[in-house]
Amino acid sequence: MVQIEKMTKDELIEVIRIKDELLREQREELDAYRELVEELQAKLGINDSVFTGNGD
């Protein structure tokens, strides 16, 4: 693994770009899971208070 202090500006920018892309993908996946939970709750007639989406 390369130490941050030894990375060039361009390398650091690329790392940030990659991490931003990973975060975007994870947010999309999380949104899809939330949508699935909402659909399942609606089909099962479950109240939203069971799943708040806040890790409760």
BALUMLUM-826516 format. One record per residue: residue number from 0; x, y, z of N, C-alpha, C in turn; residue in one letter. Coordinates in nm, 2 decimals. Each point is the difference from the previous one (the first is absolute). Layout:
<recs>
(rec NUM; (X; Y; Z); (X; Y; Z); (X; Y; Z); a)
...
</recs>
This chain:
<recs>
(rec 0; (0.08; -0.12; 0.00); (-0.08; 0.12; 0.00); (0.09; 0.12; 0.00); m)
(rec 1; (-0.04; 0.10; -0.08); (0.08; 0.13; -0.01); (-0.05; 0.09; 0.11); v)
(rec 2; (0.10; 0.07; 0.07); (-0.03; 0.09; 0.10); (-0.06; 0.13; -0.07); q)
(rec 3; (-0.09; 0.06; 0.07); (-0.06; 0.12; -0.06); (0.10; 0.11; -0.03); i)
(rec 4; (0.10; 0.01; 0.09); (0.10; 0.11; -0.01); (0.08; -0.02; -0.13); e)
(rec 5; (0.01; -0.12; -0.05); (0.08; -0.03; -0.12); (-0.08; 0.00; -0.13); k)
(rec 6; (-0.13; 0.03; 0.01); (-0.09; 0.00; -0.12); (0.01; 0.14; -0.06); m)
(rec 7; (-0.01; 0.00; -0.13); (-0.01; 0.12; -0.08); (-0.14; 0.06; 0.01); t)
(rec 8; (-0.01; 0.13; -0.03); (-0.14; 0.06; 0.00); (-0.09; -0.07; -0.09); k)
(rec 9; (0.04; -0.04; -0.12); (-0.08; -0.08; -0.09); (-0.05; -0.13; 0.06); d)
(rec 10; (0.09; -0.07; 0.07); (-0.03; -0.13; 0.06); (-0.11; 0.02; 0.11); e)
(rec 11; (0.02; 0.11; 0.08); (-0.09; 0.03; 0.10); (-0.14; 0.03; -0.05); l)
(rec 12; (0.00; 0.08; -0.11); (-0.13; 0.03; -0.07); (-0.07; -0.12; -0.05); i)
(rec 13; (0.08; -0.10; -0.05); (-0.06; -0.12; -0.05); (-0.06; -0.09; 0.11); e)
(rec 14; (0.07; 0.00; 0.11); (-0.05; -0.08; 0.12); (-0.13; 0.06; 0.04); v)
(rec 15; (-0.01; 0.14; 0.01); (-0.12; 0.06; 0.04); (-0.11; -0.03; -0.10); i)
(rec 16; (0.03; 0.01; -0.13); (-0.10; -0.03; -0.10); (-0.05; -0.15; 0.01); r)
(rec 17; (0.09; -0.09; 0.03); (-0.05; -0.14; 0.02); (-0.08; -0.01; 0.12); i)
(rec 18; (0.04; 0.06; 0.11); (-0.08; -0.01; 0.12); (-0.14; 0.07; -0.02); k)
(rec 19; (0.00; 0.11; -0.07); (-0.13; 0.06; -0.02); (-0.09; -0.09; -0.08); d)
(rec 20; (0.05; -0.07; -0.10); (-0.07; -0.09; -0.08); (-0.06; -0.12; 0.08); e)
(rec 21; (0.09; -0.05; 0.09); (-0.05; -0.11; 0.09); (-0.11; 0.05; 0.09); l)
(rec 22; (0.01; 0.12; 0.05); (-0.10; 0.05; 0.09); (-0.13; 0.02; -0.08); l)
(rec 23; (0.01; 0.05; -0.12); (-0.12; 0.02; -0.08); (-0.07; -0.14; -0.03); r)
(rec 24; (0.08; -0.10; -0.03); (-0.06; -0.13; -0.02); (-0.06; -0.06; 0.13); e)
(rec 25; (0.06; 0.03; 0.11); (-0.06; -0.05; 0.13); (-0.13; 0.07; 0.03); q)
(rec 26; (0.00; 0.13; -0.03); (-0.13; 0.08; 0.03); (-0.11; -0.05; -0.09); r)
(rec 27; (0.03; -0.03; -0.13); (-0.10; -0.06; -0.09); (-0.05; -0.13; 0.05); e)
(rec 28; (0.09; -0.09; 0.05); (-0.03; -0.13; 0.05); (-0.09; 0.02; 0.12); e)
(rec 29; (0.04; 0.09; 0.09); (-0.08; 0.02; 0.12); (-0.14; 0.05; -0.03); l)
(rec 30; (-0.01; 0.09; -0.10); (-0.13; 0.05; -0.04); (-0.09; -0.12; -0.06); d)
(rec 31; (0.07; -0.09; -0.07); (-0.08; -0.11; -0.06); (-0.05; -0.09; 0.12); a)
(rec 32; (0.09; -0.02; 0.10); (-0.05; -0.08; 0.11); (-0.11; 0.06; 0.08); y)
(rec 33; (0.01; 0.14; 0.01); (-0.11; 0.07; 0.07); (-0.13; -0.02; -0.07); r)
(rec 34; (0.01; 0.02; -0.13); (-0.12; -0.02; -0.09); (-0.06; -0.14; 0.01); e)
(rec 35; (0.09; -0.10; 0.00); (-0.05; -0.14; 0.02); (-0.06; -0.02; 0.14); l)
(rec 36; (0.05; 0.06; 0.10); (-0.06; -0.01; 0.13); (-0.13; 0.06; 0.01); v)
(rec 37; (-0.02; 0.12; -0.06); (-0.13; 0.07; -0.01); (-0.10; -0.09; -0.08); e)
(rec 38; (0.04; -0.06; -0.11); (-0.09; -0.08; -0.07); (-0.04; -0.12; 0.08); e)
(rec 39; (0.09; -0.07; 0.06); (-0.03; -0.11; 0.08); (-0.09; 0.03; 0.12); l)
(rec 40; (0.03; 0.12; 0.06); (-0.09; 0.04; 0.11); (-0.14; 0.03; -0.05); q)
(rec 41; (-0.01; 0.06; -0.11); (-0.14; 0.03; -0.06); (-0.07; -0.13; -0.03); a)
(rec 42; (0.07; -0.10; -0.05); (-0.06; -0.13; -0.03); (-0.05; -0.07; 0.12); k)
(rec 43; (0.08; 0.01; 0.11); (-0.03; -0.06; 0.12); (-0.08; 0.08; 0.10); l)
(rec 44; (-0.03; 0.12; -0.04); (-0.08; 0.09; 0.08); (0.07; 0.04; 0.13); g)
(rec 45; (0.13; 0.01; -0.01); (0.08; 0.04; 0.12); (0.01; 0.15; 0.01); i)
(rec 46; (-0.01; 0.05; 0.12); (0.02; 0.14; 0.03); (0.14; 0.04; -0.02); n)
(rec 47; (0.03; 0.13; -0.05); (0.13; 0.05; -0.02); (0.08; 0.00; 0.13); d)
(rec 48; (-0.07; 0.01; 0.12); (0.07; 0.01; 0.12); (0.09; -0.12; 0.04); s)
(rec 49; (-0.02; -0.11; -0.07); (0.08; -0.12; 0.02); (0.14; 0.02; -0.06); v)
(rec 50; (0.01; 0.07; -0.11); (0.13; 0.02; -0.06); (0.01; 0.15; -0.03); f)
(rec 51; (0.09; 0.07; 0.08); (0.01; 0.14; -0.01); (0.11; 0.04; -0.10); t)
(rec 52; (0.09; -0.09; -0.04); (0.11; 0.03; -0.09); (0.11; 0.06; 0.07); g)
(rec 53; (0.00; 0.02; 0.14); (0.10; 0.06; 0.07); (0.08; -0.10; 0.08); n)
(rec 54; (-0.01; -0.13; -0.03); (0.08; -0.10; 0.07); (-0.06; -0.04; 0.13); g)
(rec 55; (-0.13; 0.04; 0.02); (-0.06; -0.03; 0.13); (-0.05; -0.15; 0.00); d)
</recs>
